Amino acid sequence: MKSNDFSYYTSRFFQSYLPGTRNVSGNTILSYRDTFKILLTFMRDCKSKTPDKVSFKDLDHTTIEEFLTYLENDLQCSASTRNQRLAALKSFFRFVQVERPDLLAECQSILTIKNKKSPKPVIDYLSGEETELLFKQPDTTTPKGRRDLALLTLMYDSAARVQEICDLKINSVSLTVPAVIRLYGKGRKTRNVPLDAPCVEILRKYMKENRLQHSEMSNTPLFFNSRKEKLSRSGVGYILSKYVEKANENGGHISEKISPHCLRHSKAMHMVEAGINLIYIRDFLGHESIETTQVYAKANPEIRRKAIEKMESKTASLSMSDWNENPDIMSFLHSLR
């Protein structure tokens, strides 16, 4: 095997294994790419190994453990981010152990590295009143304000992840009764999400104004910037932050640290508060497991209290009766889009 064997298998991993064998999404590939870029930076800065000189003999169990410590201590990554980076590396070494049986022992050793337990995150969400105040902030006398209102309304009404909204195209929007949008979520999974009448009306006006209802626009992003490019995650975050600040200037008390994901949390919490079945909410949000959805019910003390009361009443009644070979590995990773 040539000296750049690590570069060779890294290329194979990204160009063939992930998109072909595993059929993972583009977002997953980009996340894994970032992990490798950080790993190579660590090897350069902490191990004096330039990217083109890194080989498998440099990447043993101890080095990977040191890299994970570097993530937490030097880069101030959370335990959750540390675990995500580890998952990317484990996926790579599972691939390598099949391609290179001679490296099986070291790969197996790396695969024994455990995830770090992380505290359960506090769910930030807006109350009904805060949500209503936020939606009043866009200036609907301007095209940009009308776009922003449509964006915020759809993000809340569909409880879509921010990347799902950024990737949403016209051909995935149907405003005829019953109105739905098709979202492409994690792991290339799709789901159809119903829309409420007020959201449909706002979207219909927005699409008509921008002439997006015509068939030739079917592959166009639903939300785009001044260059007609789809909005980025950071762009959506900027839009939300702008209106949060404006809402607070108008008497609101919304945390300035909220992210676009907060609108997803808010919709989920409001559905739970309305007494909607958790199984339906799970499917609406695109969760694999009902346990993921249950965090919303557990986050609200009032809902917990009512659940306990319901259990007590049931107890009382019972008692009664889911590369081409490329030595310049860093340039290769940068090229992935």
C-alpha positions in Angstrom: 0.0 0.0 0.0 1.3 3.5 -0.9 2.3 6.0 1.8 -0.9 8.0 1.2 -3.2 5.0 2.0 -5.2 7.1 4.4 -5.8 9.7 1.6 -6.8 6.9 -0.7 -9.4 5.3 1.6 -10.7 8.7 2.7 -11.4 9.4 -0.9 -13.1 6.1 -1.4 -15.2 6.7 1.8 -16.5 10.0 0.6 -16.9 9.3 -3.1 -18.2 5.8 -3.1 -19.1 4.4 0.3 -21.2 7.2 1.8 -23.2 8.3 -1.3 -23.3 4.8 -2.9 -23.2 1.9 -0.4 -24.7 3.9 2.5 -26.9 6.3 0.4 -26.5 9.0 3.0 -27.7 12.5 2.5 -25.6 15.4 1.3 -25.9 17.1 4.6 -24.4 14.0 6.4 -21.5 13.9 3.9 -20.8 17.6 4.7 -20.9 16.9 8.4 -18.5 14.0 8.1 -16.3 16.1 5.8 -16.0 18.8 8.5 -15.0 16.1 11.0 -12.1 15.0 8.8 -11.0 18.6 8.2 -10.9 19.2 12.0 -9.0 15.9 12.5 -6.4 16.8 9.9 -6.0 20.2 11.5 -5.5 18.5 14.9 -2.9 16.2 13.4 -1.0 19.2 11.9 -1.1 21.4 14.9 -0.8 18.9 17.7 1.0 16.0 16.1 3.2 17.8 13.6 1.7 15.7 10.8 0.7 17.6 7.6 -2.4 16.3 5.9 -0.4 14.6 3.1 1.7 12.7 5.6 -1.1 11.3 7.8 -1.3 7.5 7.5 -3.2 4.8 9.4 -0.3 4.1 11.7 -0.8 7.6 13.1 -4.5 7.1 13.9 -4.7 4.6 16.7 -7.0 4.4 19.7 -5.0 6.8 21.8 -4.8 9.5 19.0 -8.5 9.4 18.4 -9.1 9.8 22.2 -6.7 12.8 22.2 -8.6 14.2 19.3 -11.9 14.0 21.1 -10.3 15.7 24.1 -9.0 18.4 21.8 -12.6 19.0 20.5 -13.9 19.5 24.0 -11.0 21.4 25.6 -9.5 23.4 22.7 -12.5 23.9 20.5 -15.0 24.1 23.4 -17.3 21.5 21.7 -20.2 20.1 23.6 -20.5 16.4 24.5 -23.1 16.1 21.8 -20.8 17.6 19.1 -18.0 15.4 20.3 -20.2 12.3 19.9 -21.2 13.4 16.4 -17.6 13.7 15.4 -16.9 10.3 16.9 -19.8 8.8 15.0 -18.3 10.0 11.7 -14.9 8.5 12.5 -16.5 5.2 13.6 -18.3 5.0 10.3 -15.0 5.5 8.5 -13.2 2.8 10.5 -16.1 0.4 10.0 -15.5 0.9 6.2 -11.7 0.6 6.5 -11.9 -2.7 8.5 -13.7 -4.4 5.6 -11.4 -2.9 2.9 -8.2 -3.5 4.9 -8.5 -6.6 7.1 -4.8 -6.1 8.1 -6.0 -3.1 10.1 -8.9 -4.9 11.7 -7.4 -4.9 15.2 -6.8 -1.2 15.3 -10.2 -0.4 13.7 -11.9 -2.6 16.3 -10.0 -0.8 19.1 -11.2 2.6 17.8 -14.8 1.3 17.6 -14.8 0.6 21.3 -14.5 4.3 22.2 -17.7 5.2 24.0 -19.9 8.2 23.6 -19.9 10.7 26.4 -23.1 11.3 28.3 -24.4 14.7 27.8 -27.0 16.6 29.8 -30.5 16.6 28.3 -30.9 20.0 26.6 -33.5 22.4 27.9 -36.1 22.9 25.2 -36.5 26.6 24.3 -39.9 27.4 22.8 -42.2 30.4 22.4 -45.5 30.8 24.1 -48.6 31.3 21.9 -48.4 35.1 22.7 -44.7 35.3 21.8 -45.3 33.5 18.6 -48.1 35.8 17.6 -46.0 38.9 18.5 -43.1 37.5 16.4 -45.3 37.1 13.3 -46.5 40.7 13.6 -42.9 42.1 13.1 -42.3 41.7 9.3 -43.2 44.8 7.3 -45.8 43.4 5.0 -45.8 46.6 2.9 -42.5 45.4 1.4 -41.7 42.3 -0.7 -38.9 41.2 1.7 -41.2 41.6 4.7 -43.9 39.5 3.0 -41.3 36.8 2.2 -40.1 36.8 5.8 -43.7 36.4 7.1 -44.2 33.5 4.8 -40.9 32.0 5.9 -41.6 32.3 9.6 -45.2 31.2 9.3 -44.2 28.1 7.3 -41.4 27.2 9.7 -43.7 27.3 12.6 -46.8 25.7 11.0 -44.8 22.8 9.5 -42.4 22.4 12.4 -39.7 21.8 9.7 -36.0 21.6 10.5 -34.2 24.7 9.1 -32.4 22.7 6.5 -35.6 21.2 5.3 -37.0 24.7 4.8 -33.8 25.8 3.0 -34.0 22.8 0.6 -37.8 23.1 0.0 -38.7 23.6 -3.7 -41.8 24.7 -5.4 -42.6 21.1 -6.6 -42.8 20.0 -3.0 -45.6 22.5 -2.2 -49.2 21.8 -2.8 -51.7 24.4 -1.7 -54.8 22.7 -3.0 -57.1 21.2 -0.4 -55.7 19.4 1.6 -52.6 21.6 1.5 -49.3 19.8 2.2 -45.6 20.2 1.8 -43.2 17.4 1.2 -40.1 17.6 3.4 -36.8 15.8 2.9 -35.5 15.0 6.3 -32.6 13.2 7.9 -31.4 10.1 6.2 -33.2 11.0 2.9 -36.5 10.3 4.6 -39.6 12.2 3.3 -42.8 13.1 5.0 -45.9 15.0 3.9 -46.9 17.7 6.4 -50.4 19.3 6.3 -50.7 23.1 6.5 -53.3 25.2 8.3 -55.5 27.6 6.3 -53.8 30.9 7.5 -50.4 29.6 6.5 -51.7 28.4 3.1 -53.2 31.9 2.4 -49.9 33.6 3.2 -48.0 31.2 1.1 -50.4 31.5 -1.8 -50.0 35.3 -1.9 -46.3 35.0 -1.6 -46.0 32.5 -4.5 -48.4 34.5 -6.7 -46.4 37.8 -6.0 -43.2 36.0 -7.0 -44.8 34.1 -9.9 -43.7 30.8 -8.4 -46.9 28.9 -9.2 -45.9 28.4 -12.9 -44.7 25.0 -13.9 -41.3 26.3 -15.2 -40.6 27.4 -11.6 -41.2 23.9 -10.1 -37.5 23.3 -9.4 -37.0 26.8 -7.8 -36.3 27.1 -4.1 -39.4 28.4 -2.3 -37.4 30.9 -0.3 -34.4 32.7 -1.9 -32.2 35.7 -1.5 -31.6 38.7 -3.7 -29.4 36.5 -6.0 -32.2 34.0 -6.5 -30.2 31.4 -4.5 -31.9 29.4 -1.8 -31.6 30.8 1.7 -28.8 29.4 3.9 -29.2 28.2 7.4 -27.3 31.3 8.6 -29.5 33.4 6.5 -32.6 32.0 8.1 -31.1 32.5 11.5 -30.3 36.1 10.7 -33.9 36.8 9.6 -35.3 35.2 12.8 -32.9 37.2 15.0 -33.9 40.4 13.3 -37.5 39.9 14.1 -36.9 38.7 17.7 -35.0 41.9 18.3 -37.8 43.9 16.8 -40.4 42.0 18.9 -38.5 42.8 22.0 -38.4 46.5 21.1 -42.2 46.3 20.9 -42.7 44.9 24.4 -41.7 41.3 24.0 -39.4 39.3 26.2 -38.1 36.7 23.8 -34.7 35.2 24.4 -32.2 36.7 21.9 -30.4 33.3 21.8 -33.2 31.4 20.1 -32.5 29.6 16.9 -34.7 28.7 13.9 -35.1 25.3 15.6 -37.0 27.1 18.3 -40.0 27.5 16.0 -40.0 23.7 15.5 -39.9 23.2 19.3 -42.7 25.8 19.7 -45.0 24.1 17.3 -44.4 20.7 18.9 -45.0 22.1 22.4 -48.2 23.8 21.3 -49.4 20.5 19.8 -48.7 18.7 23.0 -50.5 21.4 25.0 -53.5 21.1 22.7 -53.7 17.4 23.7 -52.7 16.0 20.3 -51.6 12.4 20.4 -47.8 11.9 20.7 -47.9 9.3 17.9 -49.2 11.9 15.5 -46.8 14.5 16.7 -43.9 12.0 16.2 -44.9 11.4 12.6 -45.5 15.2 12.0 -42.0 16.0 13.3 -40.4 13.1 11.4 -39.0 11.5 14.6 -38.0 7.8 14.4 -38.8 7.1 18.0 -41.7 8.2 20.2 -39.1 8.6 23.0 -37.7 11.6 21.1 -41.1 13.2 21.0 -41.8 12.6 24.6 -39.3 15.2 25.6 -41.9 17.8 24.8 -44.4 16.4 27.1 -41.8 16.1 29.9 -40.6 19.7 29.3 -43.9 21.3 30.4 -44.7 21.0 34.2 -48.4 21.5 33.6 -48.5 18.7 31.2 -46.7 16.4 33.6 -49.1 17.4 36.4 -52.1 16.6 34.2 -50.5 13.2 33.2 -50.0 12.3 36.8 -53.5 13.3 37.7 -54.8 11.1 34.8 -52.7 8.2 36.0 -54.0 8.7 39.6 -57.6 8.7 38.4 -57.0 5.5 36.4 -55.5 3.9 39.4 -58.4 4.9 41.5 -61.0 3.6 39.1 -59.1 0.3 38.8 -59.1 -0.2 42.6 -62.8 0.3 42.5 -64.0 -2.2 40.2 -35.8 5.3 14.5 -11.3 9.3 -4.2 -10.1 9.2 -7.0 -6.7 8.8 -5.3 -5.7 12.3 -4.2 -2.6 13.0 -2.0 -3.8 16.5 -1.3 -6.5 15.3 1.2 -7.3 18.7 2.6 -8.1 20.1 -0.8 -10.2 17.1 -1.6 -12.2 17.6 1.6 -12.7 21.3 0.8 -14.0 20.4 -2.7 -16.9 18.4 -1.3 -20.1 20.3 -1.7 
